[in-house]
Amino acid sequence: MDPADFDTALLDPTRLSIVSLLVGVEWAEFGWVRESVGMSPSALSKQVSTLETRGYVEVKKGYVGKRPRTWLALTPTGRAALERHVAALHRVVEESQRAAERRDT
């Protein structure tokens, strides 16, 4: 397994959780993502900033009534990175299973 197959940003379980949540929605409210991954607002903000810098997440700020809100969306770049990363994880599992089968024969 080539380590280059893995996305270094997605090796962090928190960032992997964030992009995995976002893959199923068009836009997600920051508070929902925060509750889903079980993080403080400041910790989530830091992780989202990392993902945004890599172009994986788009951040949109606005208001609902007079209350400020932040929404997050997975970008096409982020979706592709997640797909490649998950494929690499699947390859690790498959290679491990094949190695175990060879050992047993």
C-alpha positions, 0 to 999 in steps of 0.5 A: 500500500502506497502511503501516497494513496491516503489523504493526509488531511483525512487521516485525522478522524475528526476531519474524516467525520466532517467530510463524511457528514457533508457528503450526504447533504447539500449544505449543513448548519455548523451547529448540526455538524458540531453536535454530530461530531461532538466538538466545541465550536472553536475546535470545529472551526479550526478543523473546518478552516483546515478543510477550507484551506485545502478546498474541501469545504465551502463555508457560507455565513448569513443570518436566519432572522437576526441570528448569525449562522454558518453553513458548510458544504463539501466541494467537488474537490473534497468529495473526490478526496474523500472517495480516493481516501476511502478507496485506499482504506478499502484496499488496505482491508482487501490486501490484509484479507488476501494476506490472511488467506495466503497464510491460512493455505 
